[in-house]
Amino acid sequence: MATLSVKPGQRFTLPDWHTNADFISADAERQRSTSHQVRQEGRALRNETNNQAKWDEHDNRTRLAERISSVNRWKETLDKCLTDIDAEIEALAKVKEAAERALQAKNLSLDVAIECLTLRESRRAIDVVRDHVEEELHKEVKLIEKAKRELQERVDEAFEQLCLLQEARQQLSFDHRCKMEALEIDRVCLSLSVDSPNISYKVNPTRVPDGTTGLDGWEQNSQGNKENAEAEMKASTKLREETVLTIAQTLEEIAEMEEDIRRLEEDLRRKMQDLKVAHTRLETRTCRPNMELCRDQVQYGLTDEVHQLEATIRALKEKLAEAQDALSALYRQLHRIQTDMGYKANSLVLDNKCMDSRRKLVVPAEKFVPEVDTFNRTTNRPLPPLKNGQLELA
């Protein structure tokens, strides 16, 4: 006969079994809820970080593009400054050469004037007189020496200004090269992406390198270089104008004044023709019949045009009169210069005649033949020897 085998150990009641099952189910639900929350938070974090990474990359790409644009604008500004300063250096160098040529040309005039004074020092006894010719010669020497001093000052100033321009150009050129290199680096950075083959982790990439400057300092440096170059170019332009003014000729000013007068007269004629047209239009419109004869916008416009043209013609006539007065003054000045040159030529002729006449003192009248050097205007024949303290006549 079979017997019942009873498993030893604690026996749980049915409520305990149900309680344990409920606990396991509740714990599983909690774990599932926790897992779900973690998953949702993970997804949200992933979406948030992906979006953040994309926007950060987009923002920095935009910043790089804007920085490239900013540096490129400064590069173009420096390009223009370099072009302008090169043109100014070339122009100033040409003016300096012209001043040096003018200075060299003054040497001949000075040598001639001094030679004339030296020759006239050979006069004897009562003939050693400070006459009008000598005064004019001394005046000419002073004027030439003054002109030479002014030209020499301009040449020296031009040399100094050329040095300053070259220094400013070196600063511009250095700044320009740095910006070219910075542009190349930033353009390489802008081209990088996650698919680029040359990307890698770097050691401490967020460090601040030695010599780093602030954005304000960067801006002020380029602005300072630009303003310094512009200031030197302005000073150079002023110096060129002063130098050109120093070596300018009266006839050039007369030609310009005549051209201005011609243009003023031509413009005056055109304005008078315009005034005739406006007058004719106004007069013709008085023939409009009945109610059509009204003061419309055309009437007001034509009236204003007539008044404006009349005022313009008055101003042009006044300016033309001033220009003609200025031209007359220039012609008077030119006449004085030409008259003075005529005086000098006449004085030279008289002095030469005097020199020929004085040879009569040492040469018999019947043997007197004027013989002068065509360059020095001095006699080539030696004076006869003295006898008993007097000149011996042949």
DOVEX-958021 format. One record per residue: y, x, z of N, C-alpha, C in turn; residue in three letters. Coordinates in steps of 0.05 Angstrom, whole numbers, padded with zeros to 5 digits, always signed. Layout:
<pts>
YXZYXZYXZALA ...
</pts>
This chain:
<pts>
-00024+00017+00000+00000+00000+00000+00025+00018+00000MET +00045+00010-00019+00069+00027-00022+00087+00023+00002ALA +00103+00044+00007+00123+00043+00029+00151+00047+00018THR +00172+00037+00031+00200+00039+00022+00212+00065+00032LEU +00223+00079+00012+00235+00105+00020+00265+00101+00023SER +00275+00109+00045+00304+00106+00051+00317+00133+00050VAL +00339+00135+00032+00353+00160+00029+00370+00166+00055LYS +00366+00188+00066+00381+00194+00091+00410+00198+00085PRO +00428+00194+00103+00457+00199+00100+00473+00173+00105GLY +00499+00177+00104+00517+00154+00110+00517+00134+00088GLN +00518+00111+00094+00519+00088+00075+00547+00076+00076ARG +00559+00071+00052+00586+00059+00051+00583+00030+00046PHE +00602+00016+00055+00601-00013+00051+00614-00019+00025THR +00609-00043+00016+00620-00052-00010+00651-00051-00010LEU +00664-00059+00011+00694-00057+00011+00703-00028+00008PRO +00687-00009+00021+00695+00019+00017+00692+00028-00012ASP +00671+00017-00025+00668+00024-00053+00691+00014-00070TRP +00699-00011-00064+00721-00022-00079+00747-00007-00073HIS +00750+00000-00048+00775+00014-00041+00776+00041-00055THR +00753+00056-00056+00752+00082-00069+00758+00079-00099ASN +00747+00058-00111+00752+00054-00140+00781+00048-00145ALA +00793+00031-00127+00821+00025-00131+00839+00050-00128ASP +00831+00067-00108+00846+00092-00104+00845+00110-00128PHE +00821+00113-00139+00817+00130-00162+00833+00119-00186ILE +00832+00093-00189+00847+00080-00211+00877+00084-00208SER +00886+00080-00182+00915+00082-00177+00924+00111-00182ALA +00907+00130-00173+00914+00159-00176+00915+00166-00206ASP +00896+00155-00221+00896+00160-00250+00920+00149-00263ALA +00929+00125-00253+00953+00113-00265+00977+00130-00259GLU +00978+00140-00234+01000+00158-00227+01001+00183-00244ARG +00977+00194-00247+00975+00218-00264+00983+00212-00293GLN +00974+00190-00303+00981+00182-00330+01011+00178-00333ARG +01023+00165-00313+01052+00160-00313+01067+00186-00312SER +01057+00204-00294+01070+00230-00292+01068+00245-00319THR +01044+00245-00330+01040+00258-00356+01058+00246-00377SER +01060+00220-00377+01077+00207-00397+01106+00215-00394HIS +01115+00216-00368+01142+00224-00363+01147+00253-00372GLN +01127+00270-00366+01130+00298-00374+01131+00300-00404VAL +01113+00285-00418+01114+00285-00447+01140+00276-00458ARG +01151+00254-00446+01176+00244-00456+01199+00264-00451GLN +01198+00276-00427+01219+00296-00420+01216+00320-00439GLU +01190+00328-00445+01186+00350-00463+01197+00345-00491GLY +01191+00320-00500+01202+00313-00526+01232+00313-00527ARG +01243+00301-00505+01273+00300-00504+01284+00328-00503ALA +01271+00345-00486+01281+00373-00484+01279+00387-00511LEU +01256+00382-00525+01252+00395-00551+01273+00385-00571ARG +01278+00359-00571+01298+00348-00589+01326+00359-00582ASN +01331+00359-00556+01357+00369-00547+01362+00398-00554GLU +01341+00414-00548+01344+00443-00553+01345+00449-00583THR +01329+00434-00599+01330+00437-00628+01357+00431-00638ASN +01368+00408-00629+01395+00400-00638+01416+00420-00629ASN +01413+00429-00603+01432+00449-00593+01431+00475-00609GLN +01406+00483-00615+01403+00508-00630+01415+00505-00658ALA +01410+00482-00671+01421+00477-00697+01451+00477-00697LYS +01462+00462-00677+01491+00460-00676+01504+00487-00669TRP +01491+00502-00650+01501+00528-00644+01502+00546-00668ASP +01479+00546-00683+01478+00562-00707+01499+00553-00728GLU +01502+00526-00730+01521+00515-00749+01550+00522-00740HIS +01555+00520-00714+01582+00527-00704+01588+00556-00709ASP +01569+00573-00703+01573+00602-00707+01575+00609-00736ASN +01560+00595-00753+01562+00600-00782+01590+00592-00791ARG +01600+00569-00780+01627+00561-00787+01648+00581-00777THR +01643+00590-00752+01662+00611-00741+01662+00636-00758ARG +01638+00644-00767+01636+00668-00784+01651+00663-00810LEU +01648+00639-00822+01661+00633-00847+01691+00633-00843ALA +01701+00621-00821+01729+00620-00815+01740+00648-00810GLU +01724+00664-00796+01733+00692-00790+01734+00708-00816ARG +01715+00704-00834+01715+00718-00860+01740+00709-00875ILE +01746+00683-00874+01770+00673-00888+01795+00686-00877SER +01796+00687-00850+01820+00699-00837+01823+00728-00843SER +01801+00743-00841+01803+00772-00848+01809+00776-00877VAL +01798+00759-00894+01803+00761-00923+01833+00755-00930ASN +01844+00736-00915+01873+00731-00919+01890+00755-00912ARG +01883+00768-00890+01897+00792-00882+01892+00814-00902TRP +01868+00816-00912+01862+00836-00932+01879+00833-00957LYS +01881+00807-00966+01898+00801-00989+01927+00807-00983GLU +01936+00801-00958+01964+00808-00951+01968+00838-00952THR +01948+00853-00941+01951+00882-00942+01949+00893-00970LEU +01933+00880-00987+01931+00887-01016+01959+00886-01028ASP +01973+00863-01023+02000+00859-01034+02019+00880-01023LYS +02017+00885-00996+02034+00905-00984+02030+00933-00996CYS +02004+00939-01000+01998+00965-01012+02009+00967-01041LEU +02006+00945-01056+02017+00945-01083+02048+00948-01082THR +02061+00933-01064+02090+00935-01062+02099+00962-01053ASP +02085+00974-01033+02094+00999-01023+02089+01022-01043ILE +02067+01019-01059+02063+01039-01081+02085+01037-01102ASP +02093+01012-01108+02115+01009-01128+02141+01020-01116ALA +02145+01015-01090+02170+01025-01078+02170+01055-01077GLU +02147+01067-01071+02146+01097-01070+02152+01108-01098ILE +02140+01096-01118+02145+01105-01146+02174+01102-01153GLU +02186+01078-01146+02214+01073-01153+02232+01093-01138ALA +02227+01097-01112+02244+01115-01097+02241+01144-01107LEU +02217+01152-01115+02213+01179-01126+02229+01182-01152ALA +02229+01162-01169+02245+01164-01193+02274+01166-01188LYS +02284+01150-01169+02313+01151-01162+02319+01178-01150VAL +02301+01188-01133+02306+01215-01121+02307+01236-01144LYS +02290+01234-01163+02291+01253-01186+02317+01250-01201GLU +02325+01225-01205+02351+01221-01219+02374+01233-01203ALA +02374+01229-01177+02395+01241-01160+02394+01271-01162ALA +02370+01283-01162+02368+01312-01164+02378+01321-01191GLU +02372+01306-01213+02383+01314-01239+02414+01312-01239ARG +02424+01290-01227+02453+01287-01226+02466+01310-01209ALA +02452+01317-01187+02461+01339-01171+02461+01365-01187LEU +02440+01370-01202+02439+01394-01218+02461+01394-01240GLN +02466+01370-01251+02487+01369-01272+02514+01375-01261ALA +02519+01369-01235+02545+01375-01223+02550+01405-01221LYS +02528+01421-01220+02532+01450-01217+02548+01461-01240ASN +02543+01452-01265+02557+01462-01288+02587+01455-01286LEU +02593+01430-01279+02621+01422-01276+02635+01438-01255SER +02621+01443-01232+02633+01459-01211+02637+01488-01220LEU +02617+01499-01234+02620+01527-01243+02643+01530-01262ASP +02647+01510-01280+02669+01512-01299+02695+01510-01285VAL +02698+01491-01266+02723+01488-01251+02729+01514-01235ALA +02709+01525-01222+02713+01550-01206+02720+01573-01224ILE +02707+01574-01248+02713+01595-01267+02742+01594-01276GLU +02751+01569-01281+02779+01566-01289+02798+01575-01268CYS +02792+01568-01243+02809+01577-01221+02808+01608-01218LEU +02784+01619-01222+02781+01648-01220+02797+01662-01242THR +02795+01652-01266+02810+01664-01288+02840+01662-01283LEU +02849+01639-01272+02878+01637-01267+02888+01654-01245ARG +02869+01664-01228+02877+01683-01208+02886+01710-01219GLU +02879+01714-01245+02887+01739-01258+02917+01739-01267SER +02930+01717-01263+02959+01716-01270+02974+01736-01252ARG +02997+01746-01261+03011+01767-01247+03040+01759-01241ARG +03049+01772-01220+03077+01769-01212+03085+01740-01208ALA +03108+01733-01221+03119+01706-01217+03102+01685-01230ILE +03084+01693-01248+03066+01673-01261+03044+01663-01242ASP +03041+01676-01219+03021+01666-01200+03034+01643-01185VAL +03034+01620-01198+03047+01596-01187+03026+01574-01183VAL +03030+01559-01162+03012+01537-01156+03023+01513-01172ARG +03016+01511-01197+03026+01490-01214+03007+01465-01214ASP +03014+01446-01230+02999+01421-01231+02971+01426-01240HIS +02967+01445-01258+02940+01451-01268+02922+01461-01246VAL +02933+01479-01230+02918+01490-01207+02911+01469-01187GLU +02931+01451-01181+02926+01430-01163+02903+01411-01173GLU +02904+01405-01198+02883+01388-01210+02856+01402-01209GLU +02856+01428-01214+02831+01443-01213+02819+01443-01185LEU +02837+01447-01165+02827+01447-01137+02817+01418-01130HIS +02832+01399-01140+02824+01371-01135+02797+01365-01147LYS +02793+01376-01171+02768+01372-01185+02745+01385-01170GLU +02750+01409-01160+02729+01423-01145+02722+01408-01120VAL +02742+01397-01106+02736+01381-01082+02721+01356-01088LYS +02729+01343-01110+02714+01319-01118+02685+01324-01125LEU +02681+01346-01140+02654+01353-01148+02637+01361-01124ILE +02649+01377-01106+02635+01384-01081+02629+01360-01064GLU +02647+01341-01063+02642+01317-01048+02619+01301-01061LYS +02620+01299-01087+02598+01284-01101+02572+01298-01097ALA +02572+01325-01097+02547+01340-01092+02537+01336-01064LYS +02555+01335-01044+02546+01330-01017+02534+01303-01014ARG +02547+01283-01027+02536+01256-01025+02509+01254-01039GLU +02507+01267-01062+02481+01266-01076+02460+01281-01061LEU +02467+01304-01048+02448+01319-01032+02439+01303-01008GLN +02458+01288-00996+02450+01270-00974+02431+01249-00983GLU +02436+01238-01006+02418+01217-01017+02390+01229-01023ARG +02390+01253-01034+02364+01266-01040+02349+01271-01014VAL +02363+01281-00993+02350+01287-00967+02340+01260-00955ASP +02357+01240-00956+02349+01214-00945+02325+01202-00960GLU +02325+01206-00986+02303+01196-01003+02277+01211-00995ALA +02279+01237-00991+02255+01253-00983+02244+01243-00956PHE +02262+01239-00937+02254+01229-00910+02242+01201-00913GLU +02254+01184-00929+02244+01157-00933+02217+01157-00946GLN +02213+01175-00965+02187+01177-00978+02165+01185-00958LEU +02172+01203-00939+02153+01210-00918+02146+01186-00901CYS +02167+01170-00894+02162+01146-00878+02145+01126-00893LEU +02151+01123-00919+02135+01104-00935+02106+01113-00937LEU +02102+01139-00940+02074+01149-00942+02060+01145-00915GLN +02074+01149-00893+02061+01144-00867+02054+01114-00864GLU +02073+01097-00871+02067+01068-00870+02044+01061-00888ALA +02042+01074-00911+02021+01068-00930+01994+01077-00919ARG +01993+01099-00905+01969+01109-00892+01959+01089-00872GLN +01977+01078-00855+01969+01058-00836+01958+01033-00849GLN +01972+01024-00870+01963+01001-00885+01935+01006-00897LEU +01932+01029-00909+01907+01036-00922+01884+01037-00902SER +01889+01049-00879+01868+01050-00858+01861+01022-00849PHE +01881+01005-00843+01876+00977-00835+01861+00962-00857ASP +01868+00967-00882+01855+00954-00905+01825+00962-00906HIS +01819+00988-00903+01791+00997-00904+01775+00985-00881ARG +01787+00984-00857+01773+00971-00835+01766+00942-00840CYS +01785+00928-00852+01780+00900-00858+01759+00896-00879LYS +01758+00914-00899+01738+00913-00919+01710+00917-00906MET +01708+00936-00888+01682+00940-00874+01675+00916-00857GLU +01695+00905-00842+01689+00882-00826+01681+00858-00843ALA +01693+00854-00866+01686+00832-00884+01657+00836-00893LEU +01649+00860-00900+01622+00865-00909+01602+00859-00887GLU +01608+00867-00863+01590+00862-00840+01587+00832-00835ILE +01610+00818-00833+01609+00790-00828+01596+00774-00850ASP +01599+00783-00875+01585+00769-00897+01555+00773-00895ARG +01546+00797-00887+01518+00801-00882+01508+00783-00860VAL +01523+00781-00838+01516+00763-00816+01514+00734-00825CYS +01533+00726-00842+01533+00698-00852+01508+00692-00869LEU +01498+00713-00882+01475+00709-00900+01449+00708-00886SER +01448+00716-00860+01423+00717-00845+01413+00689-00839LEU +01387+00686-00839+01374+00661-00831+01347+00667-00818SER +01333+00646-00809+01307+00651-00796+01287+00663-00816VAL +01292+00660-00841+01273+00670-00861+01280+00698-00871ASP +01302+00709-00860+01310+00736-00868+01290+00756-00858SER +01283+00777-00875+01263+00796-00867+01272+00817-00847PRO +01299+00820-00844+01309+00842-00828+01320+00833-00801ASN +01310+00811-00790+01319+00802-00764+01299+00811-00743ILE +01309+00817-00719+01291+00827-00697+01306+00825-00671SER +01292+00828-00649+01304+00829-00623+01319+00856-00620TYR +01341+00855-00606+01357+00879-00601+01360+00883-00571LYS +01366+00908-00564+01370+00915-00535+01399+00908-00527VAL +01402+00890-00509+01428+00883-00498+01449+00877-00520ASN +01443+00857-00537+01462+00852-00559+01488+00839-00550PRO +01488+00828-00525+01512+00814-00515+01532+00833-00502THR +01527+00859-00502+01545+00878-00489+01572+00878-00504ARG +01592+00887-00490+01619+00891-00503+01622+00920-00509VAL +01622+00928-00535+01624+00956-00542+01651+00968-00534PRO +01650+00995-00529+01675+01009-00523+01694+01007-00546ASP +01720+01005-00539+01740+01003-00559+01745+00975-00570GLY +01731+00955-00558+01735+00928-00568+01763+00918-00561THR +01776+00904-00579+01802+00893-00575+01801+00863-00575THR +01822+00851-00564+01825+00822-00564+01835+00812-00591GLY +01831+00786-00595+01840+00775-00620+01871+00777-00623LEU +01885+00774-00601+01915+00778-00603+01922+00806-00611ASP +01908+00825-00599+01913+00853-00606+01907+00859-00635GLY +01885+00847-00645+01878+00851-00673+01899+00839-00691TRP +01909+00815-00684+01930+00802-00700+01955+00818-00700GLU +01963+00828-00675+01988+00843-00672+01987+00869-00687GLN +01963+00882-00688+01960+00908-00702+01966+00904-00732ASN +01952+00884-00744+01957+00880-00773+01985+00870-00778SER +01995+00853-00761+02023+00844-00765+02043+00867-00762GLN +02037+00884-00742+02055+00907-00739+02054+00926-00762GLY +02030+00931-00773+02028+00948-00797+02044+00936-00821ASN +02040+00910-00824+02054+00896-00846+02084+00897-00842LYS +02094+00891-00818+02123+00891-00813+02134+00919-00815GLU +02119+00939-00806+02129+00966-00808+02132+00974-00838ASN +02112+00967-00854+02113+00973-00883+02136+00959-00896ALA +02139+00933-00889+02161+00918-00900+02188+00929-00892GLU +02191+00938-00867+02216+00950-00858+02222+00975-00873ALA +02202+00992-00877+02206+01017-00891+02212+01012-00921GLU +02199+00991-00932+02205+00984-00960+02234+00974-00963MET +02242+00958-00942+02270+00948-00943+02290+00970-00940LYS +02284+00989-00922+02302+01013-00920+02302+01029-00945ALA +02278+01032-00958+02276+01047-00983+02292+01033-01005SER +02289+01007-01006+02304+00992-01026+02334+00995-01023THR +02343+00994-00998+02372+00998-00992+02380+01026-01000LYS +02364+01046-00994+02370+01073-01001+02371+01077-01031LEU +02352+01065-01045+02352+01067-01074+02377+01055-01086ARG +02385+01031-01075+02409+01018-01085+02434+01036-01080GLU +02435+01048-01056+02458+01066-01050+02458+01090-01068GLU +02434+01101-01073+02432+01125-01090+02440+01118-01119THR +02429+01096-01129+02437+01087-01156+02467+01082-01158VAL +02478+01070-01136+02506+01065-01136+02522+01091-01137LEU +02511+01112-01123+02525+01137-01122+02526+01150-01150THR +02505+01147-01166+02504+01160-01192+02510+01141-01215ILE +02519+01117-01208+02526+01097-01229+02551+01105-01243ALA +02555+01097-01268+02578+01104-01285+02595+01079-01289GLN +02622+01084-01292+02642+01061-01296+02636+01045-01321THR +02627+01058-01342+02622+01044-01367+02599+01024-01364LEU +02580+01030-01347+02558+01011-01343+02568+00986-01329GLU +02586+00990-01310+02598+00967-01296+02614+00950-01315GLU +02629+00963-01333+02644+00948-01353+02626+00932-01371ILE +02604+00944-01380+02586+00930-01398+02574+00905-01384ALA +02567+00909-01358+02556+00886-01343+02577+00864-01340GLU +02602+00873-01334+02623+00853-01330+02629+00838-01356MET +02629+00852-01379+02633+00839-01404+02610+00819-01410GLU +02585+00827-01403+02563+00809-01407+02565+00784-01390GLU +02574+00789-01365+02577+00766-01347+02599+00747-01357ASP +02621+00759-01367+02642+00742-01378+02632+00726-01402ILE +02616+00740-01419+02605+00726-01442+02588+00702-01434ARG +02571+00707-01413+02554+00685-01404+02570+00663-01391ARG +02591+00670-01376+02608+00650-01364+02622+00633-01386LEU +02632+00647-01407+02644+00632-01428+02625+00614-01443GLU +02600+00625-01447+02579+00609-01460+02572+00584-01443GLU +02569+00589-01417+02562+00567-01399+02585+00547-01398ASP +02610+00557-01398+02633+00539-01398+02633+00522-01423LEU +02627+00534-01446+02626+00518-01471+02604+00497-01469ARG +02581+00504-01458+02560+00484-01456+02568+00461-01437ARG +02581+00468-01415+02589+00447-01396+02610+00429-01409LYS +02628+00441-01425+02648+00424-01439+02635+00405-01459MET +02614+00415-01472+02600+00398-01491+02586+00375-01475GLN +02574+00382-01452+02562+00361-01435+02582+00341-01426ASP +02606+00351-01420+02628+00333-01411+02636+00314-01434LEU +02637+00325-01458+02643+00308-01481+02623+00286-01485LYS +02597+00293-01481+02576+00273-01483+02580+00251-01463VAL +02585+00259-01438+02588+00239-01416+02613+00222-01422ALA +02635+00234-01430+02659+00219-01437+02653+00199-01459HIS +02639+00208-01480+02633+00191-01502+02616+00167-01494THR +02596+00172-01477+02579+00151-01467+02595+00130-01451ARG +02612+00140-01434+02628+00122-01417+02647+00105-01435LEU +02660+00119-01454+02679+00104-01471+02664+00084-01489GLU +02641+00092-01500+02625+00074-01517+02616+00050-01501THR +02609+00053-01476+02599+00031-01460+02621+00011-01452ARG +02646+00019-01456+02667-00001-01451+02668-00023-01472THR +02653-00019-01494+02652-00039-01515+02631-00061-01510CYS +02617-00059-01488+02597-00080-01482+02611-00107-01479ARG +02598-00128-01490+02612-00154-01490+02609-00170-01464PRO +02629-00185-01457+02629-00205-01436+02617-00195-01410ASN +02597-00209-01400+02585-00203-01374+02568-00177-01375MET +02562-00168-01399+02547-00143-01401+02564-00119-01392GLU +02591-00123-01392+02609-00101-01384+02609-00100-01353LEU +02587-00091-01341+02585-00090-01312+02582-00061-01303CYS +02589-00056-01278+02586-00029-01267+02558-00025-01256ARG +02540-00019-01275+02512-00015-01268+02507+00014-01259ASP +02481+00020-01254+02474+00046-01244+02480+00068-01265GLN +02478+00060-01290+02485+00079-01312+02515+00087-01310VAL +02532+00066-01305+02560+00071-01303+02567+00090-01279GLN +02554+00084-01256+02559+00101-01233+02548+00130-01238TYR +02524+00131-01251+02513+00157-01256+02530+00174-01276GLY +02540+00161-01297+02557+00176-01316+02583+00184-01303LEU +02594+00167-01286+02619+00174-01272+02614+00198-01254THR +02592+00198-01239+02586+00221-01222+02582+00246-01238ASP +02568+00243-01261+02564+00266-01279+02590+00278-01289GLU +02609+00260-01296+02635+00270-01305+02649+00285-01283VAL +02649+00274-01259+02663+00287-01237+02649+00314-01231HIS +02623+00314-01231+02608+00339-01226+02614+00360-01247GLN +02614+00352-01272+02619+00371-01294+02648+00381-01293LEU +02667+00364-01286+02695+00372-01284+02697+00393-01262GLU +02684+00388-01239+02685+00407-01217+02672+00434-01226ALA +02649+00432-01240+02635+00456-01249+02653+00472-01268THR +02666+00458-01287+02683+00471-01306+02706+00485-01292ILE +02718+00472-01272+02739+00485-01257+02729+00510-01243ARG +02706+00508-01231+02695+00531-01217+02688+00554-01237ALA +02677+00547-01260+02671+00567-01280+02697+00581-01291LEU +02718+00564-01295+02743+00576-01304+02755+00595-01283LYS +02753+00587-01258+02763+00604-01237+02747+00630-01236GLU +02720+00628-01238+02704+00652-01237+02708+00669-01262LYS +02713+00656-01285+02718+00671-01309+02744+00687-01307LEU +02764+00674-01295+02790+00688-01290+02786+00711-01272ALA +02770+00707-01250+02765+00730-01232+02750+00752-01246GLU +02730+00745-01263+02715+00765-01278+02733+00781-01297ALA +02751+00766-01311+02769+00779-01329+02788+00798-01315GLN +02797+00789-01291+02815+00806-01275+02800+00832-01267ASP +02774+00828-01258+02758+00851-01250+02754+00869-01274ALA +02749+00858-01298+02745+00874-01322+02771+00889-01328LEU +02793+00876-01326+02819+00889-01331+02823+00913-01312SER +02815+00908-01286+02818+00930-01267+02800+00953-01274ALA +02775+00947-01284+02757+00968-01292+02768+00983-01316LEU +02780+00969-01335+02792+00982-01358+02816+00999-01350TYR +02831+00989-01331+02854+01005-01321+02843+01031-01308ARG +02821+01028-01292+02810+01051-01280+02799+01070-01301GLN +02786+01060-01321+02776+01076-01343+02799+01090-01357LEU +02820+01075-01361+02843+01087-01375+02855+01110-01358HIS +02855+01106-01331+02865+01128-01314+02847+01152-01316ARG +02821+01147-01317+02802+01169-01319+02806+01184-01346ILE +02808+01168-01367+02811+01181-01394+02838+01195-01395GLN +02859+01183-01383+02885+01196-01383+02884+01222-01368THR +02869+01222-01345+02867+01246-01329+02852+01267-01344ASP +02831+01259-01359+02816+01278-01375+02834+01289-01397MET +02851+01272-01408+02870+01281-01428+02889+01302-01417GLY +02899+01296-01392+02916+01315-01379+02903+01342-01376TYR +02878+01341-01368+02863+01366-01364+02860+01381-01390LYS +02853+01366-01411+02850+01379-01437+02876+01392-01446ALA +02898+01377-01442+02924+01387-01450+02931+01412-01434ASN +02926+01410-01408+02932+01433-01391+02916+01458-01399SER +02891+01454-01407+02875+01476-01416+02886+01488-01441LEU +02895+01471-01459+02907+01481-01484+02932+01497-01478VAL +02948+01486-01460+02973+01500-01452+02967+01527-01439LEU +02947+01527-01421+02940+01552-01408+02930+01572-01428ASP +02915+01563-01447+02905+01581-01468+02928+01592-01485ASN +02947+01575-01490+02971+01584-01505+02986+01604-01489LYS +02988+01599-01463+03002+01618-01445+02988+01645-01445CYS +02962+01644-01444+02947+01669-01444+02951+01684-01471MET +02952+01669-01493+02958+01682-01518+02986+01693-01519ASP +03005+01678-01508+03033+01686-01509+03037+01711-01492SER +03023+01713-01470+03027+01737-01453+03017+01762-01466ARG +03000+01760-01486+02991+01784-01500+03014+01796-01516ARG +03035+01780-01520+03058+01792-01535+03072+01814-01519LYS +03068+01813-01492+03080+01833-01475+03067+01861-01479LEU +03043+01861-01490+03029+01887-01493+03023+01894-01522VAL +03028+01874-01540+03021+01879-01568+03047+01873-01585VAL +03055+01892-01603+03078+01887-01620+03075+01861-01635PRO +03098+01848-01639+03098+01821-01652+03085+01823-01680ALA +03091+01845-01695+03081+01846-01722+03051+01851-01723GLU +03039+01861-01700+03011+01866-01699+02996+01845-01683LYS +03011+01825-01673+02999+01806-01654+02981+01786-01670PHE +02956+01787-01663+02937+01768-01674+02921+01756-01650VAL +02924+01730-01646+02910+01718-01623+02880+01723-01625PRO +02869+01734-01605+02840+01739-01605+02829+01730-01577GLU +02815+01709-01578+02805+01698-01552+02775+01693-01554VAL +02763+01695-01531+02734+01688-01529+02732+01658-01530ASP +02714+01647-01547+02713+01618-01550+02701+01605-01525THR +02688+01620-01508+02676+01608-01484+02695+01612-01460PHE +02704+01637-01455+02720+01643-01432+02750+01640-01436ASN +02758+01638-01462+02786+01636-01469+02802+01660-01458ARG +02791+01683-01459+02804+01708-01450+02804+01728-01473THR +02824+01746-01472+02826+01766-01494+02804+01786-01491THR +02795+01795-01514+02774+01815-01515+02785+01844-01518ASN +02812+01846-01523+02824+01872-01528+02834+01883-01501ARG +02829+01909-01496+02838+01921-01470+02869+01924-01471PRO +02881+01924-01448+02910+01929-01446+02916+01958-01450LEU +02939+01965-01463+02946+01993-01467+02952+02006-01441PRO +02951+02033-01440+02956+02047-01415+02986+02046-01408PRO +02991+02050-01382+03019+02051-01372+03030+02079-01377LEU +03056+02081-01383+03070+02106-01387+03097+02104-01373LYS +03100+02122-01353+03125+02122-01337+03128+02095-01322ASN +03105+02084-01314+03107+02059-01299+03111+02035-01316GLY +03112+02038-01344+03116+02015-01361+03094+02014-01382GLN +03091+01990-01393+03072+01988-01415+03081+02002-01439LEU +03063+02018-01452+03070+02032-01476+03062+02016-01500GLU +03082+02010-01517+03077+01994-01540+03067+02012-01562LEU +03049+02002-01578+03038+02019-01600+03058+02020-01623ALA 
</pts>
